[in-house]
Amino acid sequence: MAKMIRSKYGYEPPEWVQADARLDRWYKDKRRRANKHGVFCLENKTKPVYQASQGDGFNLEKKGN
């Protein structure tokens, strides 16, 4: 039987400790990338949204005169 290693999740075999370390690094990188690109930024929610209304020149069809 493999020697058990004390990790932050308890006593585990060495393979599980390595897998936990890989998952921790992956999760940390995902969080860093998400924060870097503003995924959790609340500024985007305060920007006004412009929608085309009926009389503001966004009609694509030409009216014949």
mmCIF file of the N, C-alpha and C atoms, coordinates in Angstrom:
data_MODEL
# 
_entry.id   MODEL 
# 
loop_
_atom_site.group_PDB 
_atom_site.id 
_atom_site.type_symbol 
_atom_site.label_atom_id 
_atom_site.label_alt_id 
_atom_site.label_comp_id 
_atom_site.label_asym_id 
_atom_site.label_entity_id 
_atom_site.label_seq_id 
_atom_site.pdbx_PDB_ins_code 
_atom_site.Cartn_x 
_atom_site.Cartn_y 
_atom_site.Cartn_z 
_atom_site.occupancy 
_atom_site.B_iso_or_equiv 
_atom_site.pdbx_formal_charge 
_atom_site.auth_seq_id 
_atom_site.auth_comp_id 
_atom_site.auth_asym_id 
_atom_site.auth_atom_id 
_atom_site.pdbx_PDB_model_num 
ATOM 1   N N  . MET A 1 1  ? 0.837   -1.187 0.000   1.00 0.00 ? 1  MET A N  1 
ATOM 2   C CA . MET A 1 1  ? 0.000   0.000  0.000   1.00 0.00 ? 1  MET A CA 1 
ATOM 3   C C  . MET A 1 1  ? 0.881   1.249  0.000   1.00 0.00 ? 1  MET A C  1 
ATOM 4   N N  . ALA A 1 2  ? 0.443   2.277  -0.731  1.00 0.00 ? 2  ALA A N  1 
ATOM 5   C CA . ALA A 1 2  ? 1.215   3.510  -0.836  1.00 0.00 ? 2  ALA A CA 1 
ATOM 6   C C  . ALA A 1 2  ? 1.199   4.261  0.488   1.00 0.00 ? 2  ALA A C  1 
ATOM 7   N N  . LYS A 1 3  ? 2.274   4.984  0.720   1.00 0.00 ? 3  LYS A N  1 
ATOM 8   C CA . LYS A 1 3  ? 2.368   5.760  1.951   1.00 0.00 ? 3  LYS A CA 1 
ATOM 9   C C  . LYS A 1 3  ? 1.406   6.946  1.871   1.00 0.00 ? 3  LYS A C  1 
ATOM 10  N N  . MET A 1 4  ? 0.640   7.154  2.909   1.00 0.00 ? 4  MET A N  1 
ATOM 11  C CA . MET A 1 4  ? -0.326  8.243  2.936   1.00 0.00 ? 4  MET A CA 1 
ATOM 12  C C  . MET A 1 4  ? 0.383   9.560  3.268   1.00 0.00 ? 4  MET A C  1 
ATOM 13  N N  . ILE A 1 5  ? -0.029  10.613 2.591   1.00 0.00 ? 5  ILE A N  1 
ATOM 14  C CA . ILE A 1 5  ? 0.571   11.938 2.764   1.00 0.00 ? 5  ILE A CA 1 
ATOM 15  C C  . ILE A 1 5  ? -0.488  12.872 3.325   1.00 0.00 ? 5  ILE A C  1 
ATOM 16  N N  . ARG A 1 6  ? -0.083  13.682 4.292   1.00 0.00 ? 6  ARG A N  1 
ATOM 17  C CA . ARG A 1 6  ? -0.997  14.673 4.886   1.00 0.00 ? 6  ARG A CA 1 
ATOM 18  C C  . ARG A 1 6  ? -1.115  15.861 3.940   1.00 0.00 ? 6  ARG A C  1 
ATOM 19  N N  . SER A 1 7  ? -2.313  16.151 3.501   1.00 0.00 ? 7  SER A N  1 
ATOM 20  C CA . SER A 1 7  ? -2.563  17.311 2.643   1.00 0.00 ? 7  SER A CA 1 
ATOM 21  C C  . SER A 1 7  ? -3.622  18.174 3.303   1.00 0.00 ? 7  SER A C  1 
ATOM 22  N N  . LYS A 1 8  ? -3.993  19.243 2.633   1.00 0.00 ? 8  LYS A N  1 
ATOM 23  C CA . LYS A 1 8  ? -5.019  20.118 3.223   1.00 0.00 ? 8  LYS A CA 1 
ATOM 24  C C  . LYS A 1 8  ? -6.403  19.475 3.201   1.00 0.00 ? 8  LYS A C  1 
ATOM 25  N N  . TYR A 1 9  ? -6.541  18.367 2.492   1.00 0.00 ? 9  TYR A N  1 
ATOM 26  C CA . TYR A 1 9  ? -7.811  17.656 2.449   1.00 0.00 ? 9  TYR A CA 1 
ATOM 27  C C  . TYR A 1 9  ? -7.821  16.411 3.332   1.00 0.00 ? 9  TYR A C  1 
ATOM 28  N N  . GLY A 1 10 ? -6.724  16.156 4.050   1.00 0.00 ? 10 GLY A N  1 
ATOM 29  C CA . GLY A 1 10 ? -6.626  14.985 4.907   1.00 0.00 ? 10 GLY A CA 1 
ATOM 30  C C  . GLY A 1 10 ? -5.497  14.084 4.439   1.00 0.00 ? 10 GLY A C  1 
ATOM 31  N N  . TYR A 1 11 ? -5.468  12.842 4.890   1.00 0.00 ? 11 TYR A N  1 
ATOM 32  C CA . TYR A 1 11 ? -4.449  11.888 4.470   1.00 0.00 ? 11 TYR A CA 1 
ATOM 33  C C  . TYR A 1 11 ? -4.879  11.238 3.162   1.00 0.00 ? 11 TYR A C  1 
ATOM 34  N N  . GLU A 1 12 ? -3.971  11.313 2.172   1.00 0.00 ? 12 GLU A N  1 
ATOM 35  C CA . GLU A 1 12 ? -4.280  10.798 0.846   1.00 0.00 ? 12 GLU A CA 1 
ATOM 36  C C  . GLU A 1 12 ? -3.062  10.103 0.252   1.00 0.00 ? 12 GLU A C  1 
ATOM 37  N N  . PRO A 1 13 ? -3.267  9.214  -0.729  1.00 0.00 ? 13 PRO A N  1 
ATOM 38  C CA . PRO A 1 13 ? -2.132  8.638  -1.456  1.00 0.00 ? 13 PRO A CA 1 
ATOM 39  C C  . PRO A 1 13 ? -1.452  9.719  -2.301  1.00 0.00 ? 13 PRO A C  1 
ATOM 40  N N  . PRO A 1 14 ? -0.199  9.530  -2.668  1.00 0.00 ? 14 PRO A N  1 
ATOM 41  C CA . PRO A 1 14 ? 0.536   10.547 -3.444  1.00 0.00 ? 14 PRO A CA 1 
ATOM 42  C C  . PRO A 1 14 ? -0.144  10.915 -4.764  1.00 0.00 ? 14 PRO A C  1 
ATOM 43  N N  . GLU A 1 15 ? -0.787  9.960  -5.434  1.00 0.00 ? 15 GLU A N  1 
ATOM 44  C CA . GLU A 1 15 ? -1.452  10.262 -6.711  1.00 0.00 ? 15 GLU A CA 1 
ATOM 45  C C  . GLU A 1 15 ? -2.584  11.261 -6.512  1.00 0.00 ? 15 GLU A C  1 
ATOM 46  N N  . TRP A 1 16 ? -3.322  11.117 -5.444  1.00 0.00 ? 16 TRP A N  1 
ATOM 47  C CA . TRP A 1 16 ? -4.437  12.019 -5.179  1.00 0.00 ? 16 TRP A CA 1 
ATOM 48  C C  . TRP A 1 16 ? -3.942  13.407 -4.814  1.00 0.00 ? 16 TRP A C  1 
ATOM 49  N N  . VAL A 1 17 ? -2.815  13.468 -4.098  1.00 0.00 ? 17 VAL A N  1 
ATOM 50  C CA . VAL A 1 17 ? -2.240  14.766 -3.738  1.00 0.00 ? 17 VAL A CA 1 
ATOM 51  C C  . VAL A 1 17 ? -1.821  15.506 -5.000  1.00 0.00 ? 17 VAL A C  1 
ATOM 52  N N  . GLN A 1 18 ? -1.208  14.796 -5.938  1.00 0.00 ? 18 GLN A N  1 
ATOM 53  C CA . GLN A 1 18 ? -0.818  15.425 -7.202  1.00 0.00 ? 18 GLN A CA 1 
ATOM 54  C C  . GLN A 1 18 ? -2.037  15.880 -7.996  1.00 0.00 ? 18 GLN A C  1 
ATOM 55  N N  . ALA A 1 19 ? -3.072  15.058 -8.017  1.00 0.00 ? 19 ALA A N  1 
ATOM 56  C CA . ALA A 1 19 ? -4.299  15.435 -8.738  1.00 0.00 ? 19 ALA A CA 1 
ATOM 57  C C  . ALA A 1 19 ? -4.947  16.659 -8.095  1.00 0.00 ? 19 ALA A C  1 
ATOM 58  N N  . ASP A 1 20 ? -4.974  16.709 -6.769  1.00 0.00 ? 20 ASP A N  1 
ATOM 59  C CA . ASP A 1 20 ? -5.535  17.870 -6.078  1.00 0.00 ? 20 ASP A CA 1 
ATOM 60  C C  . ASP A 1 20 ? -4.739  19.132 -6.395  1.00 0.00 ? 20 ASP A C  1 
ATOM 61  N N  . ALA A 1 21 ? -3.421  19.005 -6.445  1.00 0.00 ? 21 ALA A N  1 
ATOM 62  C CA . ALA A 1 21 ? -2.578  20.164 -6.750  1.00 0.00 ? 21 ALA A CA 1 
ATOM 63  C C  . ALA A 1 21 ? -2.848  20.662 -8.169  1.00 0.00 ? 21 ALA A C  1 
ATOM 64  N N  . ARG A 1 22 ? -3.001  19.716 -9.113  1.00 0.00 ? 22 ARG A N  1 
ATOM 65  C CA . ARG A 1 22 ? -3.314  20.118 -10.496 1.00 0.00 ? 22 ARG A CA 1 
ATOM 66  C C  . ARG A 1 22 ? -4.658  20.828 -10.580 1.00 0.00 ? 22 ARG A C  1 
ATOM 67  N N  . LEU A 1 23 ? -5.663  20.297 -9.892  1.00 0.00 ? 23 LEU A N  1 
ATOM 68  C CA . LEU A 1 23 ? -6.987  20.923 -9.909  1.00 0.00 ? 23 LEU A CA 1 
ATOM 69  C C  . LEU A 1 23 ? -6.968  22.288 -9.245  1.00 0.00 ? 23 LEU A C  1 
ATOM 70  N N  . ASP A 1 24 ? -6.218  22.416 -8.157  1.00 0.00 ? 24 ASP A N  1 
ATOM 71  C CA . ASP A 1 24 ? -6.110  23.719 -7.486  1.00 0.00 ? 24 ASP A CA 1 
ATOM 72  C C  . ASP A 1 24 ? -5.466  24.754 -8.394  1.00 0.00 ? 24 ASP A C  1 
ATOM 73  N N  . ARG A 1 25 ? -4.395  24.365 -9.100  1.00 0.00 ? 25 ARG A N  1 
ATOM 74  C CA . ARG A 1 25 ? -3.747  25.295 -10.030 1.00 0.00 ? 25 ARG A CA 1 
ATOM 75  C C  . ARG A 1 25 ? -4.686  25.668 -11.173 1.00 0.00 ? 25 ARG A C  1 
ATOM 76  N N  . TRP A 1 26 ? -5.423  24.680 -11.707 1.00 0.00 ? 26 TRP A N  1 
ATOM 77  C CA . TRP A 1 26 ? -6.361  24.942 -12.798 1.00 0.00 ? 26 TRP A CA 1 
ATOM 78  C C  . TRP A 1 26 ? -7.446  25.914 -12.353 1.00 0.00 ? 26 TRP A C  1 
ATOM 79  N N  . TYR A 1 27 ? -8.007  25.693 -11.157 1.00 0.00 ? 27 TYR A N  1 
ATOM 80  C CA . TYR A 1 27 ? -9.067  26.560 -10.652 1.00 0.00 ? 27 TYR A CA 1 
ATOM 81  C C  . TYR A 1 27 ? -8.545  27.967 -10.390 1.00 0.00 ? 27 TYR A C  1 
ATOM 82  N N  . LYS A 1 28 ? -7.343  28.074 -9.839  1.00 0.00 ? 28 LYS A N  1 
ATOM 83  C CA . LYS A 1 28 ? -6.750  29.387 -9.573  1.00 0.00 ? 28 LYS A CA 1 
ATOM 84  C C  . LYS A 1 28 ? -6.535  30.144 -10.879 1.00 0.00 ? 28 LYS A C  1 
ATOM 85  N N  . ASP A 1 29 ? -6.071  29.446 -11.921 1.00 0.00 ? 29 ASP A N  1 
ATOM 86  C CA . ASP A 1 29 ? -5.856  30.077 -13.215 1.00 0.00 ? 29 ASP A CA 1 
ATOM 87  C C  . ASP A 1 29 ? -7.175  30.529 -13.834 1.00 0.00 ? 29 ASP A C  1 
ATOM 88  N N  . LYS A 1 30 ? -8.228  29.709 -13.710 1.00 0.00 ? 30 LYS A N  1 
ATOM 89  C CA . LYS A 1 30 ? -9.533  30.096 -14.258 1.00 0.00 ? 30 LYS A CA 1 
ATOM 90  C C  . LYS A 1 30 ? -10.070 31.345 -13.572 1.00 0.00 ? 30 LYS A C  1 
ATOM 91  N N  . ARG A 1 31 ? -9.935  31.409 -12.261 1.00 0.00 ? 31 ARG A N  1 
ATOM 92  C CA . ARG A 1 31 ? -10.387 32.592 -11.525 1.00 0.00 ? 31 ARG A CA 1 
ATOM 93  C C  . ARG A 1 31 ? -9.587  33.823 -11.912 1.00 0.00 ? 31 ARG A C  1 
ATOM 94  N N  . ARG A 1 32 ? -8.256  33.667 -12.084 1.00 0.00 ? 32 ARG A N  1 
ATOM 95  C CA . ARG A 1 32 ? -7.407  34.794 -12.458 1.00 0.00 ? 32 ARG A CA 1 
ATOM 96  C C  . ARG A 1 32 ? -7.785  35.315 -13.841 1.00 0.00 ? 32 ARG A C  1 
ATOM 97  N N  . ARG A 1 33 ? -7.997  34.392 -14.788 1.00 0.00 ? 33 ARG A N  1 
ATOM 98  C CA . ARG A 1 33 ? -8.370  34.813 -16.142 1.00 0.00 ? 33 ARG A CA 1 
ATOM 99  C C  . ARG A 1 33 ? -9.739  35.488 -16.169 1.00 0.00 ? 33 ARG A C  1 
ATOM 100 N N  . ALA A 1 34 ? -10.671 34.975 -15.385 1.00 0.00 ? 34 ALA A N  1 
ATOM 101 C CA . ALA A 1 34 ? -12.009 35.568 -15.348 1.00 0.00 ? 34 ALA A CA 1 
ATOM 102 C C  . ALA A 1 34 ? -11.954 36.975 -14.763 1.00 0.00 ? 34 ALA A C  1 
ATOM 103 N N  . ASN A 1 35 ? -11.181 37.163 -13.718 1.00 0.00 ? 35 ASN A N  1 
ATOM 104 C CA . ASN A 1 35 ? -11.061 38.496 -13.124 1.00 0.00 ? 35 ASN A CA 1 
ATOM 105 C C  . ASN A 1 35 ? -10.319 39.447 -14.047 1.00 0.00 ? 35 ASN A C  1 
ATOM 106 N N  . LYS A 1 36 ? -9.355  38.935 -14.787 1.00 0.00 ? 36 LYS A N  1 
ATOM 107 C CA . LYS A 1 36 ? -8.581  39.764 -15.705 1.00 0.00 ? 36 LYS A CA 1 
ATOM 108 C C  . LYS A 1 36 ? -9.455  40.320 -16.823 1.00 0.00 ? 36 LYS A C  1 
ATOM 109 N N  . HIS A 1 37 ? -10.398 39.539 -17.296 1.00 0.00 ? 37 HIS A N  1 
ATOM 110 C CA . HIS A 1 37 ? -11.240 39.951 -18.410 1.00 0.00 ? 37 HIS A CA 1 
ATOM 111 C C  . HIS A 1 37 ? -12.546 40.593 -17.965 1.00 0.00 ? 37 HIS A C  1 
ATOM 112 N N  . GLY A 1 38 ? -12.708 40.848 -16.685 1.00 0.00 ? 38 GLY A N  1 
ATOM 113 C CA . GLY A 1 38 ? -13.868 41.576 -16.203 1.00 0.00 ? 38 GLY A CA 1 
ATOM 114 C C  . GLY A 1 38 ? -15.161 40.797 -16.197 1.00 0.00 ? 38 GLY A C  1 
ATOM 115 N N  . VAL A 1 39 ? -15.107 39.506 -16.023 1.00 0.00 ? 39 VAL A N  1 
ATOM 116 C CA . VAL A 1 39 ? -16.321 38.706 -16.008 1.00 0.00 ? 39 VAL A CA 1 
ATOM 117 C C  . VAL A 1 39 ? -17.201 39.080 -14.822 1.00 0.00 ? 39 VAL A C  1 
ATOM 118 N N  . PHE A 1 40 ? -16.575 39.369 -13.704 1.00 0.00 ? 40 PHE A N  1 
ATOM 119 C CA . PHE A 1 40 ? -17.332 39.684 -12.501 1.00 0.00 ? 40 PHE A CA 1 
ATOM 120 C C  . PHE A 1 40 ? -17.402 41.179 -12.238 1.00 0.00 ? 40 PHE A C  1 
ATOM 121 N N  . CYS A 1 41 ? -17.151 41.984 -13.239 1.00 0.00 ? 41 CYS A N  1 
ATOM 122 C CA . CYS A 1 41 ? -17.143 43.439 -13.100 1.00 0.00 ? 41 CYS A CA 1 
ATOM 123 C C  . CYS A 1 41 ? -18.579 43.966 -13.158 1.00 0.00 ? 41 CYS A C  1 
ATOM 124 N N  . LEU A 1 42 ? -18.936 44.810 -12.213 1.00 0.00 ? 42 LEU A N  1 
ATOM 125 C CA . LEU A 1 42 ? -20.289 45.358 -12.186 1.00 0.00 ? 42 LEU A CA 1 
ATOM 126 C C  . LEU A 1 42 ? -20.428 46.609 -13.048 1.00 0.00 ? 42 LEU A C  1 
ATOM 127 N N  . GLU A 1 43 ? -19.318 47.133 -13.584 1.00 0.00 ? 43 GLU A N  1 
ATOM 128 C CA . GLU A 1 43 ? -19.392 48.334 -14.415 1.00 0.00 ? 43 GLU A CA 1 
ATOM 129 C C  . GLU A 1 43 ? -20.198 48.091 -15.684 1.00 0.00 ? 43 GLU A C  1 
ATOM 130 N N  . ASN A 1 44 ? -20.157 46.877 -16.206 1.00 0.00 ? 44 ASN A N  1 
ATOM 131 C CA . ASN A 1 44 ? -20.864 46.566 -17.446 1.00 0.00 ? 44 ASN A CA 1 
ATOM 132 C C  . ASN A 1 44 ? -22.380 46.666 -17.267 1.00 0.00 ? 44 ASN A C  1 
ATOM 133 N N  . LYS A 1 45 ? -22.867 46.495 -16.052 1.00 0.00 ? 45 LYS A N  1 
ATOM 134 C CA . LYS A 1 45 ? -24.303 46.542 -15.826 1.00 0.00 ? 45 LYS A CA 1 
ATOM 135 C C  . LYS A 1 45 ? -24.833 47.968 -15.794 1.00 0.00 ? 45 LYS A C  1 
ATOM 136 N N  . THR A 1 46 ? -23.962 48.960 -15.603 1.00 0.00 ? 46 THR A N  1 
ATOM 137 C CA . THR A 1 46 ? -24.419 50.340 -15.507 1.00 0.00 ? 46 THR A CA 1 
ATOM 138 C C  . THR A 1 46 ? -24.379 51.069 -16.837 1.00 0.00 ? 46 THR A C  1 
ATOM 139 N N  . LYS A 1 47 ? -23.791 50.439 -17.874 1.00 0.00 ? 47 LYS A N  1 
ATOM 140 C CA . LYS A 1 47 ? -23.736 51.085 -19.180 1.00 0.00 ? 47 LYS A CA 1 
ATOM 141 C C  . LYS A 1 47 ? -25.132 51.090 -19.807 1.00 0.00 ? 47 LYS A C  1 
ATOM 142 N N  . PRO A 1 48 ? -25.508 52.185 -20.466 1.00 0.00 ? 48 PRO A N  1 
ATOM 143 C CA . PRO A 1 48 ? -26.823 52.215 -21.103 1.00 0.00 ? 48 PRO A CA 1 
ATOM 144 C C  . PRO A 1 48 ? -26.878 51.300 -22.323 1.00 0.00 ? 48 PRO A C  1 
ATOM 145 N N  . VAL A 1 49 ? -28.033 50.761 -22.560 1.00 0.00 ? 49 VAL A N  1 
ATOM 146 C CA . VAL A 1 49 ? -28.249 49.895 -23.706 1.00 0.00 ? 49 VAL A CA 1 
ATOM 147 C C  . VAL A 1 49 ? -29.047 50.675 -24.730 1.00 0.00 ? 49 VAL A C  1 
ATOM 148 N N  . TYR A 1 50 ? -28.492 50.785 -25.932 1.00 0.00 ? 50 TYR A N  1 
ATOM 149 C CA . TYR A 1 50 ? -29.156 51.531 -26.989 1.00 0.00 ? 50 TYR A CA 1 
ATOM 150 C C  . TYR A 1 50 ? -29.940 50.573 -27.862 1.00 0.00 ? 50 TYR A C  1 
ATOM 151 N N  . GLN A 1 51 ? -31.222 50.832 -28.000 1.00 0.00 ? 51 GLN A N  1 
ATOM 152 C CA . GLN A 1 51 ? -32.059 49.990 -28.838 1.00 0.00 ? 51 GLN A CA 1 
ATOM 153 C C  . GLN A 1 51 ? -32.652 50.849 -29.948 1.00 0.00 ? 51 GLN A C  1 
ATOM 154 N N  . ALA A 1 52 ? -32.856 50.224 -31.089 1.00 0.00 ? 52 ALA A N  1 
ATOM 155 C CA . ALA A 1 52 ? -33.437 50.941 -32.220 1.00 0.00 ? 52 ALA A CA 1 
ATOM 156 C C  . ALA A 1 52 ? -34.932 51.117 -31.978 1.00 0.00 ? 52 ALA A C  1 
ATOM 157 N N  . SER A 1 53 ? -35.362 52.360 -32.010 1.00 0.00 ? 53 SER A N  1 
ATOM 158 C CA . SER A 1 53 ? -36.789 52.614 -31.889 1.00 0.00 ? 53 SER A CA 1 
ATOM 159 C C  . SER A 1 53 ? -37.338 52.976 -33.267 1.00 0.00 ? 53 SER A C  1 
ATOM 160 N N  . GLN A 1 54 ? -38.617 53.248 -33.357 1.00 0.00 ? 54 GLN A N  1 
ATOM 161 C CA . GLN A 1 54 ? -39.270 53.346 -34.655 1.00 0.00 ? 54 GLN A CA 1 
ATOM 162 C C  . GLN A 1 54 ? -38.829 54.558 -35.471 1.00 0.00 ? 54 GLN A C  1 
ATOM 163 N N  . GLY A 1 55 ? -38.544 55.695 -34.901 1.00 0.00 ? 55 GLY A N  1 
ATOM 164 C CA . GLY A 1 55 ? -38.273 56.881 -35.705 1.00 0.00 ? 55 GLY A CA 1 
ATOM 165 C C  . GLY A 1 55 ? -36.861 57.404 -35.614 1.00 0.00 ? 55 GLY A C  1 
ATOM 166 N N  . ASP A 1 56 ? -35.866 56.588 -35.316 1.00 0.00 ? 56 ASP A N  1 
ATOM 167 C CA . ASP A 1 56 ? -34.532 57.145 -35.116 1.00 0.00 ? 56 ASP A CA 1 
ATOM 168 C C  . ASP A 1 56 ? -33.547 56.848 -36.253 1.00 0.00 ? 56 ASP A C  1 
ATOM 169 N N  . GLY A 1 57 ? -34.015 56.448 -37.414 1.00 0.00 ? 57 GLY A N  1 
ATOM 170 C CA . GLY A 1 57 ? -33.144 56.289 -38.567 1.00 0.00 ? 57 GLY A CA 1 
ATOM 171 C C  . GLY A 1 57 ? -32.494 54.922 -38.699 1.00 0.00 ? 57 GLY A C  1 
ATOM 172 N N  . PHE A 1 58 ? -32.953 53.928 -37.977 1.00 0.00 ? 58 PHE A N  1 
ATOM 173 C CA . PHE A 1 58 ? -32.372 52.601 -38.085 1.00 0.00 ? 58 PHE A CA 1 
ATOM 174 C C  . PHE A 1 58 ? -33.146 51.709 -39.052 1.00 0.00 ? 58 PHE A C  1 
ATOM 175 N N  . ASN A 1 59 ? -34.079 52.258 -39.803 1.00 0.00 ? 59 ASN A N  1 
ATOM 176 C CA . ASN A 1 59 ? -34.820 51.461 -40.777 1.00 0.00 ? 59 ASN A CA 1 
ATOM 177 C C  . ASN A 1 59 ? -33.925 51.100 -41.934 1.00 0.00 ? 59 ASN A C  1 
ATOM 178 N N  . LEU A 1 60 ? -33.921 49.840 -42.327 1.00 0.00 ? 60 LEU A N  1 
ATOM 179 C CA . LEU A 1 60 ? -33.091 49.399 -43.425 1.00 0.00 ? 60 LEU A CA 1 
ATOM 180 C C  . LEU A 1 60 ? -33.847 49.434 -44.758 1.00 0.00 ? 60 LEU A C  1 
ATOM 181 N N  . GLU A 1 61 ? -35.150 49.469 -44.697 1.00 0.00 ? 61 GLU A N  1 
ATOM 182 C CA . GLU A 1 61 ? -35.919 49.474 -45.947 1.00 0.00 ? 61 GLU A CA 1 
ATOM 183 C C  . GLU A 1 61 ? -36.012 50.915 -46.468 1.00 0.00 ? 61 GLU A C  1 
ATOM 184 N N  . LYS A 1 62 ? -35.910 51.044 -47.770 1.00 0.00 ? 62 LYS A N  1 
ATOM 185 C CA . LYS A 1 62 ? -35.988 52.369 -48.367 1.00 0.00 ? 62 LYS A CA 1 
ATOM 186 C C  . LYS A 1 62 ? -37.422 52.708 -48.691 1.00 0.00 ? 62 LYS A C  1 
ATOM 187 N N  . LYS A 1 63 ? -37.770 53.916 -48.356 1.00 0.00 ? 63 LYS A N  1 
ATOM 188 C CA . LYS A 1 63 ? -39.121 54.383 -48.667 1.00 0.00 ? 63 LYS A CA 1 
ATOM 189 C C  . LYS A 1 63 ? -39.079 55.118 -49.999 1.00 0.00 ? 63 LYS A C  1 
ATOM 190 N N  . GLY A 1 64 ? -39.919 54.738 -50.913 1.00 0.00 ? 64 GLY A N  1 
ATOM 191 C CA . GLY A 1 64 ? -39.947 55.382 -52.232 1.00 0.00 ? 64 GLY A CA 1 
ATOM 192 C C  . GLY A 1 64 ? -40.698 56.701 -52.180 1.00 0.00 ? 64 GLY A C  1 
ATOM 193 N N  . ASN A 1 65 ? -40.086 57.744 -52.696 1.00 0.00 ? 65 ASN A N  1 
ATOM 194 C CA . ASN A 1 65 ? -40.736 59.071 -52.767 1.00 0.00 ? 65 ASN A CA 1 
ATOM 195 C C  . ASN A 1 65 ? -40.867 59.476 -54.189 1.00 0.00 ? 65 ASN A C  1 
# 
